[in-house]
């Protein structure tokens, strides 16, 4: 650019405190800037080579060629008969035999909680639907689970597996949680979704659980379930290995949808997460699409997300529980996914006290006027997680409602906490955004700045407002355009 002052003004629009690669702001140090950029490119290239090693380790489980049709165990596909016992018997028989498929044939099968066992593939055929009961008692007795990153005893997730190996949910059929503004969702206490003052609400139990976590109450004493209104998750493998979720369509979840916790070797492939017809912000509260939490070696590919919250949200426990368990989410690959409606498209947080590292996302498409942000980080001084090593490549953003890239330390409690949030080593290469309110919204703390953010070969068009960049150290911009305006000379 011929006018360096205008370049700086464009780059730093919003008046935030920022440190860009030194050569970019110095009249006689362009060579140094190029050298630094080349070094960072080398680091990123080496990291992408590690992604291939991660992919090589992630292998979906393989099952014996044995089928256990649930109708042989008493299931009736009329959408009326309670098939809970039939599912239990078929799964137990499959497990005893050494594994295979538990087949859900054509029809609509009503059930309560389904608990998977090792070596069992729950296969939902093309014209089949699993419909989950709206009776909360069907998800009792309580099980050991996580709720918003905190350990407790609560309603069973609709499909649950605890300390199992080689488990799967596959097929082209539908899994319908039957949650709506009369069932499950009103427990969030949203007036726009059927709730009114005096109705049951999760808020007292949620606050009590926070207190228990802060006080270090033993998990065995954190018993909730009936009468406490903490919604169960849709699908939750817990402390399990070799997990596959493939091909199915998910509808009407009560809360988080695919939520593996403390799992290793997880594949989520070609899943379709549907947002209910005519949905608004007031429906489907917290219905995140896929939330791997404290998991290692995870592949999410070919999925479509239209949710009432984040599409993908990588997590690692909340506050003291996340620090006590101290297991990060790491080695996660996201590719060829489509993010439609929701809050964040690819999100890190906010329950991330155990840390997140080594995340690779590429060849994804994010596009909706009611998708808030494409790439989103959420942290604060009460979470205090270490988030590092994030690599994004070839991300196409049609339209988002707010900023394309957001890193926010002011989320919820903000600076009200004793812990230091860390976000560092973020590399974004080849992102193209067609419409957004802002290109960047990055807000660290003065005593805890965001560090080492690298944007290269990115285009942000139809940007309505200036960037917000506060308390960021080491922001490198290389070959980036905002509204057609080149904002770096280090090419």
C-alpha positions as CSV (number, residue, x, y, z in Angstrom):
1,X,0.0,0.0,0.0
2,X,1.2,3.5,-0.7
3,X,-0.2,5.0,2.4
4,X,1.2,3.2,5.5
5,X,-0.9,5.2,7.9
6,X,-4.1,4.2,6.1
7,X,-2.9,0.5,6.2
8,X,-2.4,0.6,10.0
9,X,-5.8,2.4,10.4
10,X,-7.5,-0.3,8.4
11,X,-5.7,-3.2,10.1
12,X,-6.3,-1.8,13.6
13,X,-9.8,-0.5,13.1
14,X,-11.6,-0.5,16.4
15,X,-8.7,1.0,18.4
16,X,-7.6,-2.1,20.2
17,X,-4.2,-2.7,21.6
18,X,-2.2,-5.0,19.3
19,X,1.2,-6.1,18.3
20,X,1.6,-7.1,14.7
21,X,4.7,-8.8,13.3
22,X,7.2,-6.0,13.7
23,X,8.2,-5.8,10.1
24,X,4.7,-4.9,9.0
25,X,4.7,-1.7,10.9
26,X,8.3,-0.6,10.3
27,X,9.4,1.4,7.3
28,X,12.7,-0.5,7.0
29,X,12.1,-4.0,8.3
30,X,10.0,-5.7,5.6
31,X,12.8,-8.3,5.2
32,X,12.5,-9.3,8.9
33,X,8.7,-9.6,8.5
34,X,9.1,-11.9,5.6
35,X,11.6,-14.0,7.5
36,X,9.3,-14.3,10.5
37,X,6.4,-15.2,8.2
38,X,8.5,-17.9,6.6
39,X,9.4,-19.4,9.9
40,X,5.8,-19.5,11.0
41,X,4.8,-21.1,7.7
42,X,7.4,-23.8,8.3
43,X,6.0,-24.4,11.8
44,X,2.4,-24.7,10.3
45,X,3.6,-27.0,7.6
46,X,5.2,-29.3,10.2
47,X,2.0,-29.3,12.2
48,X,0.0,-30.3,9.2
49,X,2.3,-33.3,8.7
50,X,1.4,-34.3,12.3
51,X,-2.3,-34.2,11.3
52,X,-1.6,-37.0,8.9
53,X,-0.2,-39.1,11.7
54,X,-3.2,-38.4,13.8
55,X,-5.5,-39.5,11.0
56,X,-3.5,-42.7,10.6
57,X,-4.2,-43.6,14.3
58,X,-8.0,-43.0,14.0
59,X,-9.6,-46.3,12.9
60,X,-13.3,-47.0,13.2
61,X,-14.2,-50.2,14.9
62,X,-15.0,-53.3,12.8
63,X,-17.8,-55.6,13.9
64,X,-18.6,-59.3,13.3
65,X,-21.1,-60.0,10.6
66,X,-23.9,-60.9,12.9
67,X,-27.3,-59.2,13.0
68,X,-29.7,-58.9,15.9
69,X,-33.0,-57.5,14.7
70,X,-34.8,-55.8,17.6
71,X,-38.2,-57.1,16.4
72,X,-36.9,-60.6,17.4
73,X,-36.8,-59.3,20.9
74,X,-40.3,-57.9,21.1
75,X,-39.9,-54.4,19.4
76,X,-42.9,-53.2,17.4
77,X,-42.4,-50.3,14.9
78,X,-45.7,-48.6,15.4
79,X,-44.3,-45.6,17.3
80,X,-46.5,-46.4,20.3
81,X,-45.3,-49.6,22.0
82,X,-42.5,-49.1,24.5
83,X,-39.5,-50.9,23.0
84,X,-37.0,-50.2,25.8
85,X,-36.8,-53.8,26.9
86,X,-36.4,-55.0,23.4
87,X,-33.4,-52.8,22.8
88,X,-31.8,-53.9,26.1
89,X,-32.3,-57.6,25.2
90,X,-30.9,-57.2,21.6
91,X,-27.9,-55.3,22.8
92,X,-27.2,-57.8,25.6
93,X,-27.5,-60.8,23.2
94,X,-25.2,-59.1,20.6
95,X,-22.6,-58.4,23.3
96,X,-22.7,-61.9,24.7
97,X,-22.2,-63.4,21.2
98,X,-19.1,-61.4,20.8
99,X,-20.5,-58.5,18.8
100,X,-22.3,-57.5,15.6
101,X,-25.2,-55.2,14.6
102,X,-28.3,-54.5,16.6
103,X,-30.6,-53.7,13.6
104,X,-33.5,-51.2,13.8
105,X,-35.6,-52.1,10.7
106,X,-38.3,-50.1,8.9
107,X,-40.7,-48.5,11.3
108,X,-40.9,-46.1,14.2
109,X,-39.6,-47.5,17.5
110,X,-40.4,-45.7,20.8
111,X,-37.9,-46.3,23.6
112,X,-36.4,-44.9,26.8
113,X,-32.6,-44.8,27.4
114,X,-30.4,-47.1,25.3
115,X,-27.2,-48.2,26.9
116,X,-24.6,-49.6,24.4
117,X,-22.2,-52.4,25.3
118,X,-18.8,-53.3,23.8
119,X,-18.7,-54.7,20.3
120,X,-22.2,-53.5,19.5
121,X,-23.1,-51.5,16.4
122,X,-26.6,-49.9,16.7
123,X,-27.6,-49.9,13.1
124,X,-30.6,-47.7,12.1
125,X,-31.8,-48.6,8.6
126,X,-32.8,-46.2,6.0
127,X,-36.6,-46.2,6.7
128,X,-36.3,-46.6,10.5
129,X,-36.7,-44.1,13.3
130,X,-35.8,-44.4,16.9
131,X,-38.2,-42.1,18.9
132,X,-37.2,-41.4,22.5
133,X,-39.9,-41.1,25.1
134,X,-40.9,-37.8,26.5
135,X,-41.3,-39.3,30.0
136,X,-38.3,-38.3,32.1
137,X,-38.7,-41.4,34.2
138,X,-37.5,-43.4,31.2
139,X,-34.0,-42.0,31.8
140,X,-33.7,-43.3,35.3
141,X,-31.9,-44.5,37.4
142,X,-29.3,-41.8,37.3
143,X,-25.9,-42.5,35.7
144,X,-22.4,-40.9,36.0
145,X,-22.2,-38.2,33.5
146,X,-21.0,-34.7,32.7
147,X,-23.4,-31.7,32.5
148,X,-21.9,-28.5,31.1
149,X,-18.5,-29.8,31.9
150,X,-19.3,-30.8,35.5
151,X,-19.4,-34.4,36.9
152,X,-22.6,-35.6,38.6
153,X,-25.2,-38.3,38.7
154,X,-28.1,-37.3,36.5
155,X,-30.7,-38.6,34.0
156,X,-29.1,-41.0,31.5
157,X,-28.3,-39.6,28.1
158,X,-30.7,-41.0,25.6
159,X,-27.9,-43.2,24.1
160,X,-25.2,-43.8,26.6
161,X,-22.1,-46.1,26.9
162,X,-19.8,-46.2,30.0
163,X,-16.4,-47.7,29.8
164,X,-17.1,-49.7,26.6
165,X,-14.9,-50.5,23.6
166,X,-15.8,-50.9,19.9
167,X,-19.2,-49.3,19.8
168,X,-21.1,-47.6,16.9
169,X,-24.3,-45.9,15.8
170,X,-24.7,-46.3,12.1
171,X,-27.2,-46.3,9.2
172,X,-29.3,-43.9,7.2
173,X,-32.2,-43.7,9.6
174,X,-33.4,-41.1,12.0
175,X,-32.9,-40.7,15.7
176,X,-35.6,-38.4,17.1
177,X,-35.3,-37.0,20.7
178,X,-38.9,-35.6,20.5
179,X,-37.8,-32.5,22.4
180,X,-39.8,-29.4,21.7
181,X,-41.3,-26.4,23.4
182,X,-43.5,-28.6,25.6
183,X,-40.9,-31.3,26.4
184,X,-37.4,-30.8,27.8
185,X,-36.6,-27.4,26.2
186,X,-38.8,-25.4,28.7
187,X,-36.5,-26.6,31.5
188,X,-34.0,-24.0,30.2
189,X,-36.5,-21.4,31.4
190,X,-36.8,-19.6,28.1
191,X,-40.1,-17.7,27.9
192,X,-40.1,-17.9,24.1
193,X,-40.2,-21.7,24.3
194,X,-43.3,-22.4,26.4
195,X,-41.8,-21.5,29.8
196,X,-43.6,-19.2,32.2
197,X,-42.9,-18.0,35.7
198,X,-43.5,-20.8,38.2
199,X,-42.8,-23.6,35.8
200,X,-40.0,-26.1,36.5
201,X,-36.5,-24.7,35.6
202,X,-32.9,-26.0,35.6
203,X,-31.6,-22.8,37.2
204,X,-31.7,-23.8,40.9
205,X,-30.0,-27.2,40.2
206,X,-27.5,-25.6,37.8
207,X,-26.5,-23.1,40.5
208,X,-26.3,-25.8,43.1
209,X,-24.0,-27.9,40.9
210,X,-21.7,-24.9,40.3
211,X,-21.5,-24.6,44.1
212,X,-20.7,-28.2,44.6
213,X,-17.9,-28.1,42.0
214,X,-16.5,-24.9,43.6
215,X,-16.6,-26.6,47.1
216,X,-15.1,-29.9,45.9
217,X,-18.2,-31.9,46.8
218,X,-17.6,-35.6,46.0
219,X,-19.3,-36.6,42.8
220,X,-21.1,-39.4,44.6
221,X,-22.9,-36.7,46.5
222,X,-23.9,-34.7,43.5
223,X,-27.1,-36.6,42.8
224,X,-29.7,-34.8,40.6
225,X,-32.1,-36.5,38.2
226,X,-35.8,-36.3,38.9
227,X,-37.0,-33.0,40.3
228,X,-33.9,-31.1,39.3
229,X,-34.6,-30.5,35.6
230,X,-31.1,-30.8,34.2
231,X,-31.7,-32.0,30.6
232,X,-29.9,-35.1,29.5
233,X,-27.6,-35.2,26.5
234,X,-28.6,-37.0,23.3
235,X,-25.7,-39.3,22.6
236,X,-22.9,-39.7,25.2
237,X,-20.1,-42.4,25.1
238,X,-18.2,-41.9,28.3
239,X,-14.7,-43.3,29.0
240,X,-15.0,-45.4,25.9
241,X,-12.6,-46.5,23.1
242,X,-13.1,-47.0,19.4
243,X,-16.3,-45.1,18.8
244,X,-18.1,-44.6,15.5
245,X,-21.2,-42.5,14.8
246,X,-22.0,-42.5,11.1
247,X,-24.7,-41.7,8.6
248,X,-27.7,-41.1,10.9
249,X,-29.9,-38.0,11.1
250,X,-30.5,-36.4,14.5
251,X,-33.6,-34.4,15.3
252,X,-35.1,-32.7,18.4
253,X,-32.3,-33.2,20.9
254,X,-33.0,-32.2,24.5
255,X,-29.5,-30.6,24.8
256,X,-26.0,-31.3,23.5
257,X,-26.3,-33.9,20.7
258,X,-23.1,-35.9,20.1
259,X,-21.0,-35.6,23.3
260,X,-18.2,-38.1,23.7
261,X,-16.4,-37.6,27.1
262,X,-13.0,-39.0,28.0
263,X,-13.0,-41.1,24.8
264,X,-10.1,-42.2,22.5
265,X,-10.3,-43.0,18.8
266,X,-13.6,-41.4,17.9
267,X,-15.0,-41.0,14.3
268,X,-18.1,-38.9,13.6
269,X,-18.9,-39.2,9.9
270,X,-21.6,-38.1,7.5
271,X,-24.1,-37.3,10.3
272,X,-26.9,-34.9,9.6
273,X,-28.0,-32.7,12.6
274,X,-31.3,-31.1,11.7
275,X,-32.7,-27.9,13.0
276,X,-36.5,-28.2,13.5
277,X,-38.7,-26.5,10.9
278,X,-39.5,-22.9,11.6
279,X,-37.0,-22.7,14.4
280,X,-36.1,-19.5,16.2
281,X,-33.4,-18.6,18.7
282,X,-35.9,-19.5,21.4
283,X,-36.1,-23.2,20.4
284,X,-33.6,-26.0,20.8
285,X,-31.6,-24.3,23.6
286,X,-28.0,-25.6,24.0
287,X,-28.5,-28.2,21.2
288,X,-24.8,-28.2,20.2
289,X,-24.1,-30.5,17.3
290,X,-20.9,-32.3,18.3
291,X,-19.0,-31.6,21.5
292,X,-15.9,-33.8,22.1
293,X,-14.9,-33.3,25.7
294,X,-11.5,-34.4,27.1
295,X,-11.2,-36.7,24.1
296,X,-8.1,-37.8,22.2
297,X,-7.8,-38.7,18.5
298,X,-11.1,-37.5,17.1
299,X,-12.2,-37.2,13.4
300,X,-15.3,-35.3,12.5
301,X,-15.9,-35.4,8.8
302,X,-18.6,-35.0,6.2
303,X,-21.2,-33.8,8.7
304,X,-23.9,-31.2,8.3
305,X,-24.9,-29.1,11.3
306,X,-28.0,-26.9,11.8
307,X,-28.3,-26.3,15.5
308,X,-29.7,-24.2,18.3
309,X,-26.2,-23.5,19.6
310,X,-22.6,-24.2,18.5
311,X,-22.2,-26.6,15.6
312,X,-19.0,-28.1,16.9
313,X,-17.7,-27.1,20.3
314,X,-14.5,-28.7,21.7
315,X,-14.5,-28.9,25.4
316,X,-12.5,-30.1,28.4
317,X,-14.4,-29.7,31.7
318,X,-15.6,-26.6,33.6
319,X,-13.7,-24.8,36.3
320,X,-12.5,-26.9,39.2
321,X,-13.8,-30.1,37.7
322,X,-11.9,-29.5,34.5
323,X,-8.7,-28.8,36.5
324,X,-9.3,-31.8,38.8
325,X,-9.8,-34.4,36.0
326,X,-7.1,-32.6,34.0
327,X,-7.6,-34.3,30.7
328,X,-7.4,-32.0,27.6
329,X,-9.1,-32.5,24.3
330,X,-6.3,-33.1,21.8
331,X,-5.6,-34.3,18.3
332,X,-8.9,-33.4,16.6
333,X,-9.5,-33.3,12.9
334,X,-12.5,-31.5,11.4
335,X,-12.9,-31.7,7.6
336,X,-15.4,-31.5,4.8
337,X,-18.2,-30.4,7.2
338,X,-21.0,-27.9,6.5
339,X,-22.2,-25.6,9.3
340,X,-25.5,-23.9,8.7
341,X,-27.5,-22.5,11.6
342,X,-26.1,-22.0,15.1
343,X,-24.0,-19.8,17.3
344,X,-20.3,-20.7,16.5
345,X,-19.4,-22.9,13.5
346,X,-16.1,-24.3,14.8
347,X,-15.9,-23.4,18.5
348,X,-13.4,-24.0,21.3
349,X,-15.0,-23.7,24.7
350,X,-16.4,-22.5,26.9
351,X,-16.0,-25.5,29.2
352,X,-12.2,-25.9,28.5
353,X,-10.5,-25.7,31.9
354,X,-8.6,-29.0,31.2
355,X,-7.2,-27.5,28.0
356,X,-7.4,-28.0,24.2
357,X,-4.6,-28.5,21.8
358,X,-3.8,-29.7,18.3
359,X,-6.9,-29.0,16.4
360,X,-7.0,-29.1,12.6
361,X,-10.0,-27.9,10.5
362,X,-10.0,-27.8,6.7
363,X,-12.3,-27.8,3.6
364,X,-15.3,-26.8,5.6
365,X,-18.3,-24.6,4.5
366,X,-20.0,-22.3,6.9
367,X,-23.0,-20.2,5.8
368,X,-26.2,-18.8,7.3
369,X,-27.6,-15.5,8.4
370,X,-28.3,-17.1,11.7
371,X,-24.9,-18.6,12.2
372,X,-23.2,-16.1,14.5
373,X,-19.5,-16.8,14.1
374,X,-17.4,-19.0,11.9
375,X,-14.4,-19.7,14.1
376,X,-15.0,-19.0,17.8
377,X,-12.9,-19.3,21.0
378,X,-14.5,-18.8,24.4
379,X,-12.5,-18.5,27.6
380,X,-12.3,-16.4,30.8
381,X,-10.6,-16.0,34.1
382,X,-12.8,-18.6,35.8
383,X,-12.2,-21.3,33.2
384,X,-8.5,-20.5,32.7
385,X,-7.8,-23.3,30.2
386,X,-4.7,-23.6,28.0
387,X,-5.7,-23.5,24.4
388,X,-2.9,-23.9,21.9
389,X,-2.1,-25.1,18.4
390,X,-5.0,-24.5,16.1
391,X,-4.8,-24.8,12.3
392,X,-7.5,-23.8,9.9
393,X,-7.1,-24.2,6.1
394,X,-9.4,-23.6,3.2
395,X,-12.5,-22.5,5.2
396,X,-15.3,-21.0,3.1
397,X,-17.7,-18.7,4.9
398,X,-20.7,-17.5,2.9
399,X,-22.3,-15.4,5.6
400,X,-22.3,-15.1,9.3
401,X,-24.2,-12.7,11.6
402,X,-21.3,-11.3,13.7
403,X,-17.5,-11.6,13.3
404,X,-16.0,-14.2,11.1
405,X,-13.2,-15.0,13.7
406,X,-13.8,-14.4,17.4
407,X,-11.5,-15.0,20.4
408,X,-13.2,-13.8,23.5
409,X,-11.8,-13.8,27.0
410,X,-14.8,-11.7,28.2
411,X,-17.2,-14.6,27.8
412,X,-19.7,-14.9,30.7
413,X,-17.6,-14.3,33.9
414,X,-14.9,-12.4,32.0
415,X,-12.1,-11.2,34.3
416,X,-14.0,-12.3,37.4
417,X,-11.7,-15.2,38.3
418,X,-8.3,-16.1,39.6
419,X,-7.1,-18.2,36.6
420,X,-5.2,-17.1,33.5
421,X,-6.9,-17.9,30.2
422,X,-4.5,-18.7,27.4
423,X,-5.1,-18.8,23.6
424,X,-2.0,-19.1,21.5
425,X,-0.7,-20.4,18.2
426,X,-3.6,-20.0,15.9
427,X,-3.0,-20.3,12.1
428,X,-5.7,-19.5,9.6
429,X,-4.7,-19.9,5.9
430,X,-7.0,-19.6,2.9
431,X,-10.2,-18.5,4.6
432,X,-12.8,-16.7,2.4
433,X,-15.7,-14.9,4.0
434,X,-18.5,-13.4,1.9
435,X,-20.4,-11.4,4.5
436,X,-20.0,-10.5,8.2
437,X,-20.4,-7.7,10.7
438,X,-16.7,-7.8,11.4
439,X,-13.7,-9.7,10.1
440,X,-12.1,-10.1,13.5
441,X,-13.2,-9.7,17.1
442,X,-10.3,-10.6,19.4
443,X,-10.3,-9.5,23.0
444,X,-7.7,-10.7,25.5
445,X,-6.9,-9.3,28.9
446,X,-4.1,-6.8,29.7
447,X,-2.5,-9.4,32.0
448,X,-3.3,-12.3,29.7
449,X,-3.0,-11.3,26.1
450,X,-3.9,-13.6,23.2
451,X,-0.7,-14.6,21.5
452,X,0.6,-15.7,18.1
453,X,-2.3,-15.3,15.8
454,X,-1.4,-15.9,12.1
455,X,-3.7,-15.0,9.2
456,X,-2.5,-15.7,5.7
457,X,-4.2,-15.6,2.2
458,X,-7.6,-14.7,3.7
459,X,-10.4,-12.6,2.2
460,X,-13.2,-10.9,4.1
461,X,-15.8,-9.3,1.8
462,X,-18.9,-7.3,2.7
463,X,-17.6,-6.5,6.2
464,X,-20.0,-3.9,7.8
465,X,-17.9,-2.8,10.8
466,X,-14.4,-2.3,11.9
467,X,-12.3,-5.0,13.7
468,X,-12.1,-5.2,17.5
469,X,-8.6,-6.2,18.4
470,X,-7.6,-5.7,22.1
471,X,-4.7,-7.2,24.1
472,X,-3.3,-9.3,21.3
473,X,0.5,-9.9,21.0
474,X,2.0,-11.3,17.8
475,X,-0.7,-10.9,15.2
476,X,0.8,-11.7,11.8
477,X,-1.2,-10.6,8.8
478,X,0.0,-11.8,5.4
479,X,-1.8,-11.4,2.1
480,X,-5.2,-10.5,3.7
481,X,-7.9,-8.4,2.1
482,X,-10.8,-6.8,3.9
483,X,-13.5,-5.4,1.5
484,X,-11.0,-5.7,-1.3
485,X,-8.4,-3.7,0.5
486,X,-5.0,-5.4,1.0
487,X,-3.9,-5.0,4.6
488,X,-0.4,-6.3,4.4
489,X,2.7,-5.7,2.3
490,X,4.6,-8.8,3.5
491,X,3.8,-11.0,0.5
